[in-house]
């Protein structure tokens, strides 16, 4: 039996987190952690099993996605990071790579693009 991949969703919009959680569950993934900013995520991670991947927004209050990624890679280097943002510029994508991001997808991407970005980092369990 294959083990279901686990994901953390970090975004400051509750509705976005719930919609993504619903979408990921339908794709066969398990959301094990959600947070509204990077600090809350890192605090929760201290007392939780590490997810395989973090779907991480960039623009959030308290601690943004770039700051979060730096801290995450220091303490939990095995967690993959898929940045998920409204920012569609190459400057953001370059910065995402510099801080340890494994992938980048814009929030206005198609379902197919979202699937492709996710599957590149966490192949679906069949």
Chimera marker file (.cmm) of the C-alpha trace (Angstrom):
<marker_set name="trace">
<marker id="1" x="0.000" y="0.000" z="0.000" r="1" g="1" b="0" radius="0.5"/>
<marker id="2" x="1.387" y="3.386" z="-0.974" r="1" g="1" b="0" radius="0.5"/>
<marker id="3" x="1.386" y="6.183" z="1.550" r="1" g="1" b="0" radius="0.5"/>
<marker id="4" x="-0.648" y="9.303" z="0.831" r="1" g="1" b="0" radius="0.5"/>
<marker id="5" x="1.476" y="12.420" z="0.325" r="1" g="1" b="0" radius="0.5"/>
<marker id="6" x="0.945" y="15.201" z="2.850" r="1" g="1" b="0" radius="0.5"/>
<marker id="7" x="0.732" y="18.935" z="2.247" r="1" g="1" b="0" radius="0.5"/>
<marker id="8" x="0.684" y="22.119" z="4.319" r="1" g="1" b="0" radius="0.5"/>
<marker id="9" x="-1.277" y="25.080" z="2.937" r="1" g="1" b="0" radius="0.5"/>
<marker id="10" x="-0.062" y="28.525" z="4.021" r="1" g="1" b="0" radius="0.5"/>
<marker id="11" x="-2.125" y="31.468" z="2.771" r="1" g="1" b="0" radius="0.5"/>
<marker id="12" x="-3.629" y="34.464" z="4.544" r="1" g="1" b="0" radius="0.5"/>
<marker id="13" x="-7.068" y="33.955" z="2.960" r="1" g="1" b="0" radius="0.5"/>
<marker id="14" x="-9.222" y="31.365" z="4.752" r="1" g="1" b="0" radius="0.5"/>
<marker id="15" x="-11.437" y="30.746" z="1.716" r="1" g="1" b="0" radius="0.5"/>
<marker id="16" x="-8.401" y="30.083" z="-0.484" r="1" g="1" b="0" radius="0.5"/>
<marker id="17" x="-7.013" y="27.615" z="2.081" r="1" g="1" b="0" radius="0.5"/>
<marker id="18" x="-10.328" y="25.737" z="2.243" r="1" g="1" b="0" radius="0.5"/>
<marker id="19" x="-10.730" y="25.651" z="-1.543" r="1" g="1" b="0" radius="0.5"/>
<marker id="20" x="-7.174" y="24.375" z="-2.005" r="1" g="1" b="0" radius="0.5"/>
<marker id="21" x="-7.664" y="21.788" z="0.733" r="1" g="1" b="0" radius="0.5"/>
<marker id="22" x="-10.807" y="20.535" z="-1.020" r="1" g="1" b="0" radius="0.5"/>
<marker id="23" x="-8.999" y="20.440" z="-4.360" r="1" g="1" b="0" radius="0.5"/>
<marker id="24" x="-5.976" y="18.600" z="-2.972" r="1" g="1" b="0" radius="0.5"/>
<marker id="25" x="-8.171" y="16.011" z="-1.220" r="1" g="1" b="0" radius="0.5"/>
<marker id="26" x="-9.869" y="15.333" z="-4.551" r="1" g="1" b="0" radius="0.5"/>
<marker id="27" x="-6.432" y="14.756" z="-6.078" r="1" g="1" b="0" radius="0.5"/>
<marker id="28" x="-5.540" y="12.184" z="-3.421" r="1" g="1" b="0" radius="0.5"/>
<marker id="29" x="-3.374" y="14.343" z="-1.170" r="1" g="1" b="0" radius="0.5"/>
<marker id="30" x="-3.858" y="14.914" z="2.544" r="1" g="1" b="0" radius="0.5"/>
<marker id="31" x="-3.637" y="18.439" z="3.973" r="1" g="1" b="0" radius="0.5"/>
<marker id="32" x="-2.121" y="17.975" z="7.423" r="1" g="1" b="0" radius="0.5"/>
<marker id="33" x="-1.494" y="21.595" z="8.335" r="1" g="1" b="0" radius="0.5"/>
<marker id="34" x="-2.809" y="24.998" z="7.389" r="1" g="1" b="0" radius="0.5"/>
<marker id="35" x="-1.796" y="28.461" z="8.512" r="1" g="1" b="0" radius="0.5"/>
<marker id="36" x="-2.579" y="32.080" z="7.707" r="1" g="1" b="0" radius="0.5"/>
<marker id="37" x="1.028" y="33.288" z="7.755" r="1" g="1" b="0" radius="0.5"/>
<marker id="38" x="4.568" y="31.984" z="7.878" r="1" g="1" b="0" radius="0.5"/>
<marker id="39" x="5.092" y="32.463" z="11.604" r="1" g="1" b="0" radius="0.5"/>
<marker id="40" x="1.928" y="30.557" z="12.445" r="1" g="1" b="0" radius="0.5"/>
<marker id="41" x="3.007" y="27.777" z="10.071" r="1" g="1" b="0" radius="0.5"/>
<marker id="42" x="6.494" y="27.448" z="11.565" r="1" g="1" b="0" radius="0.5"/>
<marker id="43" x="5.036" y="27.483" z="15.101" r="1" g="1" b="0" radius="0.5"/>
<marker id="44" x="2.536" y="24.739" z="14.211" r="1" g="1" b="0" radius="0.5"/>
<marker id="45" x="5.257" y="22.723" z="12.495" r="1" g="1" b="0" radius="0.5"/>
<marker id="46" x="7.170" y="22.468" z="15.792" r="1" g="1" b="0" radius="0.5"/>
<marker id="47" x="4.416" y="20.217" z="17.187" r="1" g="1" b="0" radius="0.5"/>
<marker id="48" x="3.280" y="18.417" z="14.045" r="1" g="1" b="0" radius="0.5"/>
<marker id="49" x="4.585" y="15.743" z="11.697" r="1" g="1" b="0" radius="0.5"/>
<marker id="50" x="6.399" y="17.338" z="8.754" r="1" g="1" b="0" radius="0.5"/>
<marker id="51" x="4.405" y="17.449" z="5.515" r="1" g="1" b="0" radius="0.5"/>
<marker id="52" x="5.996" y="16.332" z="2.253" r="1" g="1" b="0" radius="0.5"/>
<marker id="53" x="5.271" y="19.701" z="0.641" r="1" g="1" b="0" radius="0.5"/>
<marker id="54" x="4.290" y="23.226" z="1.619" r="1" g="1" b="0" radius="0.5"/>
<marker id="55" x="2.035" y="25.204" z="-0.716" r="1" g="1" b="0" radius="0.5"/>
<marker id="56" x="3.233" y="28.674" z="0.257" r="1" g="1" b="0" radius="0.5"/>
<marker id="57" x="1.801" y="32.096" z="-0.546" r="1" g="1" b="0" radius="0.5"/>
<marker id="58" x="4.259" y="35.007" z="-0.814" r="1" g="1" b="0" radius="0.5"/>
<marker id="59" x="2.332" y="38.100" z="0.308" r="1" g="1" b="0" radius="0.5"/>
<marker id="60" x="1.125" y="37.486" z="3.854" r="1" g="1" b="0" radius="0.5"/>
<marker id="61" x="1.111" y="39.535" z="7.052" r="1" g="1" b="0" radius="0.5"/>
<marker id="62" x="3.464" y="38.809" z="9.987" r="1" g="1" b="0" radius="0.5"/>
<marker id="63" x="5.918" y="36.653" z="7.970" r="1" g="1" b="0" radius="0.5"/>
<marker id="64" x="5.854" y="36.475" z="4.175" r="1" g="1" b="0" radius="0.5"/>
<marker id="65" x="6.541" y="33.417" z="2.058" r="1" g="1" b="0" radius="0.5"/>
<marker id="66" x="10.167" y="34.252" z="1.275" r="1" g="1" b="0" radius="0.5"/>
<marker id="67" x="11.037" y="34.731" z="4.962" r="1" g="1" b="0" radius="0.5"/>
<marker id="68" x="9.157" y="31.537" z="5.779" r="1" g="1" b="0" radius="0.5"/>
<marker id="69" x="11.025" y="29.539" z="3.133" r="1" g="1" b="0" radius="0.5"/>
<marker id="70" x="14.414" y="30.600" z="4.507" r="1" g="1" b="0" radius="0.5"/>
<marker id="71" x="13.467" y="29.454" z="8.023" r="1" g="1" b="0" radius="0.5"/>
<marker id="72" x="11.783" y="26.294" z="6.741" r="1" g="1" b="0" radius="0.5"/>
<marker id="73" x="14.838" y="25.165" z="4.758" r="1" g="1" b="0" radius="0.5"/>
<marker id="74" x="17.109" y="25.745" z="7.770" r="1" g="1" b="0" radius="0.5"/>
<marker id="75" x="15.135" y="23.548" z="10.135" r="1" g="1" b="0" radius="0.5"/>
<marker id="76" x="13.137" y="21.248" z="7.834" r="1" g="1" b="0" radius="0.5"/>
<marker id="77" x="15.200" y="20.940" z="4.621" r="1" g="1" b="0" radius="0.5"/>
<marker id="78" x="13.262" y="17.880" z="3.458" r="1" g="1" b="0" radius="0.5"/>
<marker id="79" x="9.962" y="19.725" z="3.017" r="1" g="1" b="0" radius="0.5"/>
<marker id="80" x="9.436" y="20.744" z="-0.601" r="1" g="1" b="0" radius="0.5"/>
<marker id="81" x="8.133" y="24.251" z="-1.260" r="1" g="1" b="0" radius="0.5"/>
<marker id="82" x="5.695" y="25.122" z="-4.026" r="1" g="1" b="0" radius="0.5"/>
<marker id="83" x="5.201" y="28.876" z="-4.047" r="1" g="1" b="0" radius="0.5"/>
<marker id="84" x="1.611" y="29.836" z="-4.855" r="1" g="1" b="0" radius="0.5"/>
<marker id="85" x="1.147" y="33.535" z="-5.531" r="1" g="1" b="0" radius="0.5"/>
<marker id="86" x="-0.664" y="36.266" z="-7.441" r="1" g="1" b="0" radius="0.5"/>
<marker id="87" x="2.767" y="37.637" z="-8.383" r="1" g="1" b="0" radius="0.5"/>
<marker id="88" x="3.587" y="36.568" z="-11.928" r="1" g="1" b="0" radius="0.5"/>
<marker id="89" x="6.948" y="38.276" z="-12.427" r="1" g="1" b="0" radius="0.5"/>
<marker id="90" x="10.326" y="36.725" z="-13.095" r="1" g="1" b="0" radius="0.5"/>
<marker id="91" x="11.781" y="38.690" z="-10.149" r="1" g="1" b="0" radius="0.5"/>
<marker id="92" x="9.463" y="36.780" z="-7.788" r="1" g="1" b="0" radius="0.5"/>
<marker id="93" x="10.219" y="33.455" z="-9.435" r="1" g="1" b="0" radius="0.5"/>
<marker id="94" x="13.969" y="34.089" z="-9.211" r="1" g="1" b="0" radius="0.5"/>
<marker id="95" x="13.691" y="35.050" z="-5.534" r="1" g="1" b="0" radius="0.5"/>
<marker id="96" x="11.599" y="31.921" z="-4.883" r="1" g="1" b="0" radius="0.5"/>
<marker id="97" x="14.438" y="29.753" z="-6.241" r="1" g="1" b="0" radius="0.5"/>
<marker id="98" x="17.050" y="31.687" z="-4.251" r="1" g="1" b="0" radius="0.5"/>
<marker id="99" x="15.273" y="30.991" z="-0.949" r="1" g="1" b="0" radius="0.5"/>
<marker id="100" x="14.881" y="27.278" z="-1.648" r="1" g="1" b="0" radius="0.5"/>
<marker id="101" x="11.600" y="27.018" z="-3.523" r="1" g="1" b="0" radius="0.5"/>
<marker id="102" x="11.134" y="23.827" z="-5.521" r="1" g="1" b="0" radius="0.5"/>
<marker id="103" x="8.393" y="25.210" z="-7.742" r="1" g="1" b="0" radius="0.5"/>
<marker id="104" x="6.251" y="28.258" z="-8.481" r="1" g="1" b="0" radius="0.5"/>
<marker id="105" x="2.664" y="28.513" z="-9.645" r="1" g="1" b="0" radius="0.5"/>
<marker id="106" x="0.505" y="31.599" z="-10.079" r="1" g="1" b="0" radius="0.5"/>
<marker id="107" x="-2.922" y="31.672" z="-8.479" r="1" g="1" b="0" radius="0.5"/>
<marker id="108" x="-4.483" y="32.444" z="-11.845" r="1" g="1" b="0" radius="0.5"/>
<marker id="109" x="-2.997" y="29.289" z="-13.425" r="1" g="1" b="0" radius="0.5"/>
<marker id="110" x="-5.265" y="26.735" z="-15.078" r="1" g="1" b="0" radius="0.5"/>
<marker id="111" x="-6.176" y="23.495" z="-13.319" r="1" g="1" b="0" radius="0.5"/>
<marker id="112" x="-3.843" y="21.649" z="-15.676" r="1" g="1" b="0" radius="0.5"/>
<marker id="113" x="-0.930" y="23.958" z="-14.821" r="1" g="1" b="0" radius="0.5"/>
<marker id="114" x="-1.634" y="23.533" z="-11.105" r="1" g="1" b="0" radius="0.5"/>
<marker id="115" x="-1.707" y="19.737" z="-11.456" r="1" g="1" b="0" radius="0.5"/>
<marker id="116" x="1.510" y="19.724" z="-13.482" r="1" g="1" b="0" radius="0.5"/>
<marker id="117" x="3.380" y="21.875" z="-10.936" r="1" g="1" b="0" radius="0.5"/>
<marker id="118" x="2.181" y="19.723" z="-8.049" r="1" g="1" b="0" radius="0.5"/>
<marker id="119" x="2.796" y="16.382" z="-9.759" r="1" g="1" b="0" radius="0.5"/>
<marker id="120" x="6.346" y="17.488" z="-10.647" r="1" g="1" b="0" radius="0.5"/>
<marker id="121" x="7.110" y="17.667" z="-6.925" r="1" g="1" b="0" radius="0.5"/>
<marker id="122" x="4.734" y="15.030" z="-5.507" r="1" g="1" b="0" radius="0.5"/>
<marker id="123" x="3.661" y="12.359" z="-7.986" r="1" g="1" b="0" radius="0.5"/>
<marker id="124" x="0.087" y="11.233" z="-7.293" r="1" g="1" b="0" radius="0.5"/>
<marker id="125" x="-0.507" y="7.981" z="-5.454" r="1" g="1" b="0" radius="0.5"/>
<marker id="126" x="-2.305" y="5.599" z="-7.766" r="1" g="1" b="0" radius="0.5"/>
<link id1="1" id2="2" r="1" g="1" b="0" radius="0.2"/>
<link id1="2" id2="3" r="1" g="1" b="0" radius="0.2"/>
<link id1="3" id2="4" r="1" g="1" b="0" radius="0.2"/>
<link id1="4" id2="5" r="1" g="1" b="0" radius="0.2"/>
<link id1="5" id2="6" r="1" g="1" b="0" radius="0.2"/>
<link id1="6" id2="7" r="1" g="1" b="0" radius="0.2"/>
<link id1="7" id2="8" r="1" g="1" b="0" radius="0.2"/>
<link id1="8" id2="9" r="1" g="1" b="0" radius="0.2"/>
<link id1="9" id2="10" r="1" g="1" b="0" radius="0.2"/>
<link id1="10" id2="11" r="1" g="1" b="0" radius="0.2"/>
<link id1="11" id2="12" r="1" g="1" b="0" radius="0.2"/>
<link id1="12" id2="13" r="1" g="1" b="0" radius="0.2"/>
<link id1="13" id2="14" r="1" g="1" b="0" radius="0.2"/>
<link id1="14" id2="15" r="1" g="1" b="0" radius="0.2"/>
<link id1="15" id2="16" r="1" g="1" b="0" radius="0.2"/>
<link id1="16" id2="17" r="1" g="1" b="0" radius="0.2"/>
<link id1="17" id2="18" r="1" g="1" b="0" radius="0.2"/>
<link id1="18" id2="19" r="1" g="1" b="0" radius="0.2"/>
<link id1="19" id2="20" r="1" g="1" b="0" radius="0.2"/>
<link id1="20" id2="21" r="1" g="1" b="0" radius="0.2"/>
<link id1="21" id2="22" r="1" g="1" b="0" radius="0.2"/>
<link id1="22" id2="23" r="1" g="1" b="0" radius="0.2"/>
<link id1="23" id2="24" r="1" g="1" b="0" radius="0.2"/>
<link id1="24" id2="25" r="1" g="1" b="0" radius="0.2"/>
<link id1="25" id2="26" r="1" g="1" b="0" radius="0.2"/>
<link id1="26" id2="27" r="1" g="1" b="0" radius="0.2"/>
<link id1="27" id2="28" r="1" g="1" b="0" radius="0.2"/>
<link id1="28" id2="29" r="1" g="1" b="0" radius="0.2"/>
<link id1="29" id2="30" r="1" g="1" b="0" radius="0.2"/>
<link id1="30" id2="31" r="1" g="1" b="0" radius="0.2"/>
<link id1="31" id2="32" r="1" g="1" b="0" radius="0.2"/>
<link id1="32" id2="33" r="1" g="1" b="0" radius="0.2"/>
<link id1="33" id2="34" r="1" g="1" b="0" radius="0.2"/>
<link id1="34" id2="35" r="1" g="1" b="0" radius="0.2"/>
<link id1="35" id2="36" r="1" g="1" b="0" radius="0.2"/>
<link id1="36" id2="37" r="1" g="1" b="0" radius="0.2"/>
<link id1="37" id2="38" r="1" g="1" b="0" radius="0.2"/>
<link id1="38" id2="39" r="1" g="1" b="0" radius="0.2"/>
<link id1="39" id2="40" r="1" g="1" b="0" radius="0.2"/>
<link id1="40" id2="41" r="1" g="1" b="0" radius="0.2"/>
<link id1="41" id2="42" r="1" g="1" b="0" radius="0.2"/>
<link id1="42" id2="43" r="1" g="1" b="0" radius="0.2"/>
<link id1="43" id2="44" r="1" g="1" b="0" radius="0.2"/>
<link id1="44" id2="45" r="1" g="1" b="0" radius="0.2"/>
<link id1="45" id2="46" r="1" g="1" b="0" radius="0.2"/>
<link id1="46" id2="47" r="1" g="1" b="0" radius="0.2"/>
<link id1="47" id2="48" r="1" g="1" b="0" radius="0.2"/>
<link id1="48" id2="49" r="1" g="1" b="0" radius="0.2"/>
<link id1="49" id2="50" r="1" g="1" b="0" radius="0.2"/>
<link id1="50" id2="51" r="1" g="1" b="0" radius="0.2"/>
<link id1="51" id2="52" r="1" g="1" b="0" radius="0.2"/>
<link id1="52" id2="53" r="1" g="1" b="0" radius="0.2"/>
<link id1="53" id2="54" r="1" g="1" b="0" radius="0.2"/>
<link id1="54" id2="55" r="1" g="1" b="0" radius="0.2"/>
<link id1="55" id2="56" r="1" g="1" b="0" radius="0.2"/>
<link id1="56" id2="57" r="1" g="1" b="0" radius="0.2"/>
<link id1="57" id2="58" r="1" g="1" b="0" radius="0.2"/>
<link id1="58" id2="59" r="1" g="1" b="0" radius="0.2"/>
<link id1="59" id2="60" r="1" g="1" b="0" radius="0.2"/>
<link id1="60" id2="61" r="1" g="1" b="0" radius="0.2"/>
<link id1="61" id2="62" r="1" g="1" b="0" radius="0.2"/>
<link id1="62" id2="63" r="1" g="1" b="0" radius="0.2"/>
<link id1="63" id2="64" r="1" g="1" b="0" radius="0.2"/>
<link id1="64" id2="65" r="1" g="1" b="0" radius="0.2"/>
<link id1="65" id2="66" r="1" g="1" b="0" radius="0.2"/>
<link id1="66" id2="67" r="1" g="1" b="0" radius="0.2"/>
<link id1="67" id2="68" r="1" g="1" b="0" radius="0.2"/>
<link id1="68" id2="69" r="1" g="1" b="0" radius="0.2"/>
<link id1="69" id2="70" r="1" g="1" b="0" radius="0.2"/>
<link id1="70" id2="71" r="1" g="1" b="0" radius="0.2"/>
<link id1="71" id2="72" r="1" g="1" b="0" radius="0.2"/>
<link id1="72" id2="73" r="1" g="1" b="0" radius="0.2"/>
<link id1="73" id2="74" r="1" g="1" b="0" radius="0.2"/>
<link id1="74" id2="75" r="1" g="1" b="0" radius="0.2"/>
<link id1="75" id2="76" r="1" g="1" b="0" radius="0.2"/>
<link id1="76" id2="77" r="1" g="1" b="0" radius="0.2"/>
<link id1="77" id2="78" r="1" g="1" b="0" radius="0.2"/>
<link id1="78" id2="79" r="1" g="1" b="0" radius="0.2"/>
<link id1="79" id2="80" r="1" g="1" b="0" radius="0.2"/>
<link id1="80" id2="81" r="1" g="1" b="0" radius="0.2"/>
<link id1="81" id2="82" r="1" g="1" b="0" radius="0.2"/>
<link id1="82" id2="83" r="1" g="1" b="0" radius="0.2"/>
<link id1="83" id2="84" r="1" g="1" b="0" radius="0.2"/>
<link id1="84" id2="85" r="1" g="1" b="0" radius="0.2"/>
<link id1="85" id2="86" r="1" g="1" b="0" radius="0.2"/>
<link id1="86" id2="87" r="1" g="1" b="0" radius="0.2"/>
<link id1="87" id2="88" r="1" g="1" b="0" radius="0.2"/>
<link id1="88" id2="89" r="1" g="1" b="0" radius="0.2"/>
<link id1="89" id2="90" r="1" g="1" b="0" radius="0.2"/>
<link id1="90" id2="91" r="1" g="1" b="0" radius="0.2"/>
<link id1="91" id2="92" r="1" g="1" b="0" radius="0.2"/>
<link id1="92" id2="93" r="1" g="1" b="0" radius="0.2"/>
<link id1="93" id2="94" r="1" g="1" b="0" radius="0.2"/>
<link id1="94" id2="95" r="1" g="1" b="0" radius="0.2"/>
<link id1="95" id2="96" r="1" g="1" b="0" radius="0.2"/>
<link id1="96" id2="97" r="1" g="1" b="0" radius="0.2"/>
<link id1="97" id2="98" r="1" g="1" b="0" radius="0.2"/>
<link id1="98" id2="99" r="1" g="1" b="0" radius="0.2"/>
<link id1="99" id2="100" r="1" g="1" b="0" radius="0.2"/>
<link id1="100" id2="101" r="1" g="1" b="0" radius="0.2"/>
<link id1="101" id2="102" r="1" g="1" b="0" radius="0.2"/>
<link id1="102" id2="103" r="1" g="1" b="0" radius="0.2"/>
<link id1="103" id2="104" r="1" g="1" b="0" radius="0.2"/>
<link id1="104" id2="105" r="1" g="1" b="0" radius="0.2"/>
<link id1="105" id2="106" r="1" g="1" b="0" radius="0.2"/>
<link id1="106" id2="107" r="1" g="1" b="0" radius="0.2"/>
<link id1="107" id2="108" r="1" g="1" b="0" radius="0.2"/>
<link id1="108" id2="109" r="1" g="1" b="0" radius="0.2"/>
<link id1="109" id2="110" r="1" g="1" b="0" radius="0.2"/>
<link id1="110" id2="111" r="1" g="1" b="0" radius="0.2"/>
<link id1="111" id2="112" r="1" g="1" b="0" radius="0.2"/>
<link id1="112" id2="113" r="1" g="1" b="0" radius="0.2"/>
<link id1="113" id2="114" r="1" g="1" b="0" radius="0.2"/>
<link id1="114" id2="115" r="1" g="1" b="0" radius="0.2"/>
<link id1="115" id2="116" r="1" g="1" b="0" radius="0.2"/>
<link id1="116" id2="117" r="1" g="1" b="0" radius="0.2"/>
<link id1="117" id2="118" r="1" g="1" b="0" radius="0.2"/>
<link id1="118" id2="119" r="1" g="1" b="0" radius="0.2"/>
<link id1="119" id2="120" r="1" g="1" b="0" radius="0.2"/>
<link id1="120" id2="121" r="1" g="1" b="0" radius="0.2"/>
<link id1="121" id2="122" r="1" g="1" b="0" radius="0.2"/>
<link id1="122" id2="123" r="1" g="1" b="0" radius="0.2"/>
<link id1="123" id2="124" r="1" g="1" b="0" radius="0.2"/>
<link id1="124" id2="125" r="1" g="1" b="0" radius="0.2"/>
<link id1="125" id2="126" r="1" g="1" b="0" radius="0.2"/>
</marker_set>
